[in-house]
Each structure stands twice: as C-alpha cells, then as structure tokens.
Amino acid sequence: MTRESLYAALARHTPSDAREAESLAHIRRFLAAPYDPFHRDNPEGHVTGSAVVARPDGAAFLLILHRKLGRWLQPGGHTEESDESVLVTAVREAREETGLSAFEVPREDAILDVDVHPIPARGRDQAHLHFDVRYLLVTRETHDRSAAEDPARPMRWTSFEDAFAAGADDSLLRALGKARVELERRPKSRSGRQTMDLEG
C-alpha cells in the first residue's frame, strides 16, 4: 500500500457535501505530510478503511454496534502492512467483523465516501483522528455470527430509514444514502465487475 495510490484515488473522488469536501481536503493534507499515514503510532491519527455492506438493490445495509462509541457503524478498521490497498483493508475488515466471505465491488476501486472524525482517548491510546476511506461492497450472503471475529458483537441488516431512526451519525447516513441511490439505479441483471472472494 502506498500513499501515492491512495492520493490518486482521492483525486478522482467527488465529495457530496461541504463536510465531506472538508474531510477530503484534510485527508489529502495528511497524506502530503512527511510521516507514515497508515501507522497507528502516528500521534495525529491514521488512515482507516471501511465498508458500506449492502444488499444488491440497496434496500438494506449491515451495521455493527461499536461498543466503545455506543453507535451503530459500518464495518472497518486499521490498515495492515500486508494490505495492498485501503480497499483490501475494507474488505478484510468486513469479512472479519461480519463473518461474510464473498463480496461484489460494484464501483471497482472507486471510493464511495470519506470522513475524518475524532477518536477519544482510551487506555494507552491518546485521542487521535481516523482518516476513514469508505468503499461500497455488495453481498447476497447472510452474515454468519459464529464466523465473525466477535460472535457476541451485535450486528443487523437495516434499511436507510431504520439506520436514521437508530441514531446513525450524519456521515454514515450520507454514505448509506449515496450507496442506496447508486444501487437502486443499477440494472437488476448487472453484477459487480469485481468480486472479492476471501474464503480460506
């Protein structure tokens, strides 16, 4: 994974509102600084990869309860040195957290959404920022709680309206909204050009 490839992907991304535009500019400045943007020891923060996991028609999204923050969120997390890209990070995290194995990537490697948000101090970890890069993944599978990284962690398929009612934050609702519109417009017979099957 290189900052150059991520910077190029960000240059192709068009933000959908003023807050996302601000996040996009912040991430690009962060990548231009002379330190490792992926390393968790970076005191300012680090790049993370997230997956908006959806049904093919955009009618439902798989959300996970983040216990530390007390909010329903999309799967995602920190990059690893072995990850070839932030998209690979997002798919790996989705697989680990949900127990799902195969995903379609309808946008190929195009970014769906970006968001910079603060993470509060906890234990030895100081307060820092997550420079979150989000990708759209589609699946027809039912999540296997027993195969998930934490089988006791609550997760559920939810509509956009139910996510709003459950108190999902504005940036997540923005990403879900973009995903729903794109998938609703996609021809029903069309499948994603790229399939990432991570079984094994």
Secondary structure, DSSP 8 states (H G I E B T S, - for coil): --HHHHHHHHHT---SSHHHHHHHHHHHHHHHSSS-TT-TT-SSEEEEEEEEEE-TTSS-EEEEEETTTTEEE-SEEE--TT-SSHHHHHHHHHHHHH---EEEETTTT---EEEEEEE--BTTB--EEEEEEEEEEE--S---GGGSSSTTS-EEEE-HHHHHHTT--HHHHHHHHHHHHHHHHS-TT---SEEEE---
